[in-house]
Amino acid sequence: MRVEILGCSGGIGGTARRTTSLLIDDDVLIDAGTGVTDLPLPALKAVDHVFVSHAHLDHIACLPFIVDGVGEMRNTPLTMHATQETQDTIRKHIFNGLIWPDFSVIPSPENPYLCFNTLEVGRSVVIKNRSITALPANHTVAAVGFQIDNLNNGATLVFSGDTTTCPPMWETINAIADLRYLLIENTFPNSQRELAIHTKHFYSSLLLAELRRLRVTPEIFITNAKPAMFAQIEKELLQGAGAHNIKMLMAELVLNL
């Protein structure tokens, strides 16, 4: 299984960093932030599934453009996988006929460009040799992370999505036998502690404290850092990493499971 980081930043700007999207092989996206803009039309057409962690714009910005751009080129609808709360938000505020056309009924209700599958925490969706499971998260809106398993060899990647302290997330992570990679958010440096608390994101010292809960030894990649604060976040995390193998996630990185 090939996981390409299309975008992993908490905002636009900066070198090779765009907002969150991961491409699994050639047919599955995890989130659809501005990193998707680098994909040419044939690659967009090949995407059959988009798993959405939550409805914030930096994670869904390109979803309307994908559907609009390749809907007529496809023989089947694009499937958006999300919790019911996230679906309701996106349908009400994006695919509402005002902000963007409702492609769940275009070109017809019987043959739409977009369809929906409802995710529940702990329930897996199996696509070919891959299992994708929604994980608990704790954010200002309904949100999940994702556990991505290669069913051929048992290797696993976890993507936290946007979250702050969430004990059930750590319980799930610690139960994974072969966790190769942990992609976990850290949006703010310590100087922005109050903003991080208000917006339910990790800041450096909180994430380092939370990593003490970790009982497995994956490679740890930090995602969703704000571009203007990237260097400070990196400095704080690397200084406090201890025995943990922590790296800042960058666009264009490819992880193999």
C-alpha positions in Angstrom: 0.0 0.0 0.0 1.3 3.4 -1.0 0.3 6.6 1.0 1.3 9.8 -0.6 1.1 13.1 1.4 -0.5 15.6 -0.9 -1.0 18.2 1.8 -0.4 18.3 5.6 -0.3 22.0 6.7 -2.7 23.9 9.0 -2.9 26.6 6.4 -1.8 27.7 2.9 1.7 29.2 2.2 5.1 27.8 2.8 7.3 25.5 0.8 5.7 22.2 -0.3 2.9 22.4 2.3 -0.8 22.6 1.5 -3.8 21.6 3.6 -4.6 18.1 4.5 -5.0 15.3 2.0 -3.5 11.8 1.7 -3.7 9.6 -1.4 -3.9 5.9 -0.8 -2.7 4.0 -3.9 -4.5 5.8 -6.7 -8.2 5.5 -5.7 -8.7 6.6 -2.1 -8.3 10.1 -0.5 -8.2 10.8 3.2 -9.6 14.3 3.3 -9.6 16.7 0.4 -7.7 19.8 1.3 -5.7 22.0 -1.0 -3.0 19.4 -1.5 -5.4 17.8 -4.0 -4.8 20.7 -6.5 -1.5 19.1 -7.5 -3.3 16.1 -9.0 -3.9 16.1 -12.8 -7.3 15.2 -14.2 -6.5 11.5 -14.9 -5.5 11.1 -11.2 -8.6 12.8 -10.0 -10.8 10.6 -12.2 -9.2 7.5 -10.6 -10.3 8.5 -7.1 -13.4 6.5 -6.2 -13.5 7.2 -2.4 -13.0 10.3 -0.2 -12.9 9.7 3.6 -13.6 13.0 5.4 -12.4 13.4 8.9 -14.5 16.5 9.6 -16.2 19.4 7.8 -13.7 22.2 8.4 -12.7 23.9 5.1 -9.0 23.0 5.2 -9.9 19.4 5.0 -12.7 19.6 2.4 -11.8 22.6 0.2 -11.2 20.6 -3.0 -14.0 18.1 -2.6 -16.5 20.3 -4.6 -14.0 20.8 -7.3 -13.2 17.1 -7.6 -16.9 16.2 -8.2 -17.3 19.1 -10.6 -14.1 18.4 -12.5 -14.4 14.7 -13.2 -18.1 13.8 -12.5 -19.0 13.6 -16.2 -15.8 11.5 -16.9 -16.7 8.7 -14.5 -19.0 5.8 -14.8 -19.8 5.6 -11.1 -20.4 8.2 -8.4 -17.6 9.4 -6.2 -18.3 8.1 -2.7 -17.8 10.4 0.3 -17.4 8.5 3.6 -18.1 10.5 6.7 -20.1 10.5 9.9 -23.7 11.5 9.7 -23.0 14.8 11.4 -20.2 15.6 8.9 -22.4 14.6 6.0 -25.2 16.8 7.2 -22.9 19.8 7.6 -21.3 19.4 4.1 -24.7 18.9 2.4 -26.3 21.9 4.2 -23.4 24.3 3.7 -21.5 23.2 0.6 -23.7 21.0 -1.7 -26.8 23.1 -1.2 -27.4 24.7 -4.6 -26.1 28.1 -3.3 -22.5 27.6 -2.4 -22.1 24.7 -4.9 -24.5 22.5 -6.9 -25.9 19.4 -5.1 -24.1 16.7 -7.1 -25.9 14.0 -5.2 -28.8 14.7 -7.5 -26.9 15.9 -10.6 -27.2 14.9 -13.4 -30.1 13.0 -12.0 -31.0 11.4 -8.6 -30.8 8.0 -10.2 -27.3 8.7 -11.7 -25.5 11.2 -9.5 -21.9 12.3 -9.5 -21.7 12.0 -5.7 -23.0 9.6 -3.1 -22.5 9.2 0.6 -21.6 6.4 3.0 -22.1 6.8 6.7 -19.1 6.1 9.0 -19.3 5.0 12.6 -16.4 5.0 15.0 -14.9 1.5 15.2 -16.6 0.2 12.1 -14.3 -0.6 9.2 -14.7 -0.1 5.4 -12.8 -2.6 3.3 -11.8 -1.6 -0.2 -9.7 -4.2 -2.0 -6.8 -5.1 0.4 -7.3 -2.1 2.6 -9.3 -1.5 5.7 -10.2 2.0 6.8 -11.6 2.5 10.3 -12.9 5.7 11.9 -11.2 6.5 15.2 -12.3 8.7 18.1 -11.2 12.3 18.0 -12.0 15.4 20.1 -12.5 18.6 18.2 -14.8 21.6 18.0 -17.1 19.8 15.5 -17.9 16.2 14.9 -14.6 14.6 13.9 -12.8 11.3 13.5 -9.3 10.0 12.8 -8.6 7.0 10.6 -6.8 3.7 11.0 -5.6 2.4 7.7 -4.6 -1.3 7.5 -2.9 -3.2 4.8 -4.8 -6.5 5.0 -2.1 -8.4 3.1 0.6 -7.9 5.8 -1.1 -6.4 8.8 0.8 -3.1 8.7 -1.1 0.0 9.9 -1.0 3.8 9.7 -3.0 6.0 12.0 -4.0 9.6 11.0 -5.4 11.5 14.0 -7.3 14.2 12.1 -7.9 17.4 14.1 -8.0 16.6 17.8 -6.9 17.5 21.2 -6.7 15.1 24.3 -8.7 12.0 23.5 -8.1 9.0 25.8 -10.2 6.6 23.6 -7.9 7.4 20.7 -4.8 6.3 22.6 -6.6 3.1 23.8 -7.2 2.2 20.2 -3.7 3.1 19.0 -2.0 1.1 21.8 -4.0 -2.0 20.7 -2.6 -2.0 17.2 0.0 -4.8 16.8 2.0 -3.4 13.8 1.6 0.3 13.9 4.2 1.6 11.4 3.2 5.3 11.3 1.4 7.7 13.5 0.4 10.9 11.8 -0.8 13.2 14.6 -1.7 16.8 14.6 0.1 19.6 16.4 -1.3 22.9 15.2 0.2 25.4 17.6 3.4 26.2 19.5 3.3 26.7 23.2 3.0 30.4 22.9 -0.5 29.8 21.4 -1.7 27.6 24.2 -4.9 29.4 24.9 -5.9 29.5 21.2 -5.1 25.8 20.9 -7.3 25.0 23.9 -10.2 27.2 22.6 -10.0 25.5 19.1 -9.4 22.0 20.5 -6.0 21.4 18.8 -2.7 20.1 20.2 0.0 22.5 21.2 3.6 21.3 21.6 3.8 20.6 25.4 0.4 19.1 25.5 1.2 16.7 22.6 4.5 15.7 24.3 2.6 15.0 27.5 0.0 13.0 25.6 2.7 10.9 23.9 3.5 9.4 27.3 0.3 7.4 26.8 1.9 5.7 23.7 2.8 2.0 24.3 3.8 1.2 20.8 6.8 2.5 18.8 5.7 3.9 15.4 7.4 6.6 13.4 5.6 9.7 14.5 4.9 12.5 11.9 3.5 15.8 12.9 0.7 17.2 10.7 -1.5 20.3 10.6 1.2 22.8 11.9 0.3 26.4 11.1 2.8 27.6 8.4 3.9 30.8 10.2 4.6 28.8 13.4 6.1 25.7 11.7 9.7 26.3 12.8 8.8 27.0 16.4 6.6 23.9 16.6 9.4 21.8 15.1 11.9 23.1 17.6 9.7 22.6 20.6 8.7 19.0 19.7 12.2 17.9 18.7 13.6 19.3 22.0 11.1 17.4 24.0 10.8 14.2 21.9 12.9 12.0 24.2 12.9 8.4 23.0 10.1 9.2 20.5 11.0 9.3 16.8 9.3 12.5 15.8 9.5 14.2 12.3 7.5 17.0 10.7 5.3 15.7 7.9 5.9 17.2 4.5 4.0 17.1 1.3 5.3 14.7 -1.4 6.4 12.2 1.2 5.4 8.6 0.3 4.9 6.1 3.1 4.7 2.4 2.2 2.7 -0.1 4.2 
